[in-house]
Amino acid sequence: MNKNKVYIETYGCQMNVADSELVMGILSRQGYELTKEIDEADVILINTCSVRDNAEQRIFGRLGNIKKIKDSHSGAVVGILGCMAERLRDDLIKNKNLVDIVVGPDEYRRLPSFIESAIGGVKGIGVKLSRTETYEDIEPYREEGLSAWISVMRGCDKFCAYCVVPFTRGRERSRSLDSIVSEIEKLSVRGFREVTLLGQNVNSYNYEGKDFADLLNAAAKVDRQIRIRFTTSHPQDLSAKLLYAIAENPNVCNYIHLPVQSGSNRILRLMNRNYTIEHYLELIEKARKIIPGVSFSTDIIAGYPTETEEDHQATLDVLKRVEYDGAYMFKYSPREGTKAYKMEDDVPNEIKTRRLNEIIALQQSISLKKNQALIGTEDVVLVEGFSKKSENYLAGKTDANKVVVFPKSEGVVPGDYVNVKITGATSATLFGEFLGKTVLNEFADGISA
């Protein structure tokens, strides 16, 4: 068997994290070993993101450093995987001569043969998109841990005007429900305590008449001690059936990431988002009625082409009305091949920066207010490990995806569920006092032995 060592660096979204585990699952079948030390690697793979320009520029910069490692380690194969591979294949191999292989998201099965050819001196490109590939028969390589990402579908059919995903990851196709349930069962046996179901638009999942609400119900019943999360949702496909599935399953987290992108209906039309702000706000209100205590996060783009101050103020107004628990906020970045790329990027960078800073400042104030309102309450936290700043403190997350830091307590280890009383808060972190260990949903059906 092959004993070459593989080093993988992952950039971008959780889908890329899941894809890196998938790639290592494919390679481990062929005898490759994972290494965390790049200097030891015979194969160096960079799993890339093309959603924003700065992500691509970071990767080009990183490739410059990796070329030095390659030059000092004769024979090391360097490969680019993922969205950037599909988008910039010619530039990466022919023009810049930085890499040996370029493999897109739907060609990972061919990766072992590409590597073998590259070891023999033959460079390779595999970026063909598929309408059927879901990799549901491939078991991802996962080290021991608490949290796992499971890709339940691939691609996207929405064609938002600014987004490269339909062009880099292809059209929507879903895995079978049974294959996903089987993967969660294996994770349960291994002691995992949190699973996130992934898709570019996860709530458009559809397999043989089973929709995402059906999948969520089935996933939640595998083991009531495993928290179930999902991302990312599109407002157009957030059904009442799905909201009830969240409400009726005690281990499905009461947390929804629901990108709004802009508060302006005019900008939403230009973005091809296929909903109005009025519809979006109705969804938020409906979710809050069906799911008591539900929390929301969102995505926002500042400075989209033709965005006016009135449009920007409309976005700030949505933040004030919804009061998100958190948000991912970015300046607009033109992506070649998208419909928006043909529009003039006419909002000056200094105005984009100012608008983005105003959005960030408002969201931080909202997050601080919402977190401070939790002081004095109690919540259940899944312990993940030591806090980033001190090994005298432990950290974990609540059902609502909020980070909680509390003093280390004897006998408490990662994977434990604990009751914590909230004693303090910043806009990003809650602080608490340990009250005792607990279990999730002790009397719910499906609890593992």
Beta strands, then each sheet from edge to edge (+ up, - down):
strand 1: 5-10
strand 2: 33-34
strand 3: 43-48
strand 4: 77-82
strand 5: 101-103
strand 6: 124-126
strand 7: 147-151
strand 8: 153-154
strand 9: 173-174
strand 10: 194-198
strand 11: 206-207
strand 12: 210-211
strand 13: 227-231
strand 14: 255-257
strand 15: 295-302
strand 16: 326-331
strand 17: 378-386
strand 18: 393-398
strand 19: 403-407
strand 20: 417-425
strand 21: 429-438
sheet 1: 2+ 1+ 3+ 4+ 5+ 6+
sheet 2: 7+ 10+ 13+
sheet 3: 8+ 9-
sheet 4: 11+ 12-
sheet 5: 14+ 15+ 16+
sheet 6: 17+ 18- 19+ 21+ 20- 17+
end
